[in-house]
Amino acid sequence: MEDTTEATAGDIHAAYSEAAGERRLVFDREGQTAVVAQNIEGYAMLRVRRTADGDELERYYGFDMALDHVAELLDVDPNALPVPEAAADMGM
């Protein structure tokens, strides 16, 4: 597993890491979590889940679409989500 890269904006914390063959971007807001995951090679569709190991809720080609879903789950504006630099290239 690589080091975790983190970012915070307001009450939203984001942590990017690579684990279990995936790139994971975990968002936390007031105890609620949402995760964007992609295979380690970085070419597959993005999966949105409630937790890192949780059931897949939806798949997306585009990072923006996945972030929209995350924002909906966390009840925030998508533009409020902090994205660590290491995760900026997720999506197809």
N, C-alpha and C positions, 0 to 999 in steps of 0.2 A: 504494500500500500504506500502510495506517495503521501507527502505532506498535504495537509489540508490548507486550502486558501480560503480566507473568510472576508466577508464584507457586511457592513451594517448600514441601514438607512432607517432612521426613526426607530420604530419598534419591530423592524423586520431584520432578522439575522440570516445570512446565507453562508453555507459552507460547501466548498467544492472539494471532492476527493476522488481517488480511483481505488476501488475495492471490488473483490469478487467478480473480476472481469468486466466491471462497469465504470463509467464515468458518472459520478453522482453529484447533483447539485441539490442540497437540502435547504429548504427555507423553513424558518421557524418564526411564528408570530404569536405571542401570548399563549404559548403551549400547544398551538396548532401547527402541524407540519405538513409540508407538501414537497415532493421529490420529483426532479426531472432526471431520468437515467438514460444512458446510451451505452452501447457496447464499447469496450476499451479501444477498439480500432477507430471509433468515431464516425462510422459510415451508416449505421442503422437508424431506423426511426427512433424518436424520443418517446420514452414511456413516462407517463405521469402516475404517481402513486401517492398515497397518504404518508407512507413511511418507506425507508430504504428497502426493506424486505417485504413490504406489503403487496397486496394484489394490484395489478395494473388497472387503472381506471380508463385510460385512453392512450392512443398512440398518435404522434404527430410527425410530419416531415420537418416542419419549420419550428425553430426555437421560439419565435414570437408567439406562435399559436400555443405552444406548450406553456409559455409564461402567462398567457392570457388565462389558461385553465388554472394554473397555480394561483394567480391573483384572485380568481373566483373562489377557489377553495379557502383562501386566507382572508377573503372579503376586503381586498385592497385594490387600488388602481395598479394595473400592470406596470406603469411607469415608476411606481414606488419601489419595485423590487430591485434590491441591490444584486448585481451580478459580478462575482469575482472575475478578474481578468482571465484566469485560466479556463473559465467556463464560457467565455464569450464566443467561441467558435463551435459550440454545440449545434446540432441540427445538420440537415443535409444540404 
